Amino acid sequence: MNTYKILGTDGKEYGPVSGEVLRQWIAQKRAIATTSVQTEGSGEWKPLSDFAEFADALPSGPAVLPPLPAAGPLRTSRLAIASLVCGIFGFLCLPGLASVVLGIIALVKISKNRGHLRGEGLAIAGLCLSGAMLLAVVPAGLVLPALARAKSKAMRINCVNNLKQIALAARMYSGDHKDVFPLDFRSLSNELVLPKILICPADHAHSAAANWVQFDPRQNATYEFLKPGIPESKALSQVIFRCPIHHNVALGDGSAQQRPPAPAGRPTRAAQ
């Protein structure tokens, strides 16, 4: 029988608890569709709405989460630790390459867990050590482009995850507002705890707002909101949100996709 960990609104982890207990929390409105949940042992946080076993217990609208009882300490990513160890012994070619791979995977997982898994510094240290060792063995012209491509791929994956969460939040808003999507990003303040998710990891032109009170869409949002106020019945197969950097998109059905950029000289279509 699966057990689950819950991420409370105070940023702390609770559990593990059984599925029966989690259903009780849903009934008490202590957990909603956007609550971050992790199947114990999986290491991945996902919205509660992604767990099919609880679909019948979820209410249609958002709820206010009261604090859950006491939490345990944050976990340190084992992949980050392994990356650092391999980096230290990177005078051998194979451990050096392993450190790069483990470090990148660790950074992706830490980012996907939205601050609830630590070890970013260890992973970065492992990448730096292995990079220095590899540069002594392999020509820099071969190593640096590979590292750049790996970093770019990791940021693209994180961008898709951001878009998916934004699209799911828009659908939740629609369910509580006569099946009509919001008119702007600020309307999603009840569905998205913090506005920082509106910033693409590769965006250096915008900065994340600390909270919704300080949010300014011109300065604190990367993503484009292409179909504000559209009825949900018309939005399911249309592109609603788009990243102008990676060209990733999110559809009205809550899914997100990686898409290649439009060919040079051809204008990008907002919806396909």
Buried (B, 14 or more C-beta within 10 A) or exposed (E): EEBBBBBBEEEBBBBBBEBEBBBBBBEEBBBBBBBBBBBEEEBEBBBBBEBEEBEEBBEEBBBEBEEBEEBEEBBBBBBBBBBBBBBBBBEEEEBBBBBBBBBBBBBBBBBBBBBBBBBBEBBBBBBBBBBEBBBEEBEEEEBBEEBEEBBEEBBBBBBBBBBBBBBBBBBBBBBEBEEBBBEEBEBBBBBBBBBBBBBBBBBEEBEBBEEBEEBEBEEBBBBEBBBBEBEBEEBEEBBBBBBEBBBBBBBBBBBBEBBEEEEEEEEEEEBE
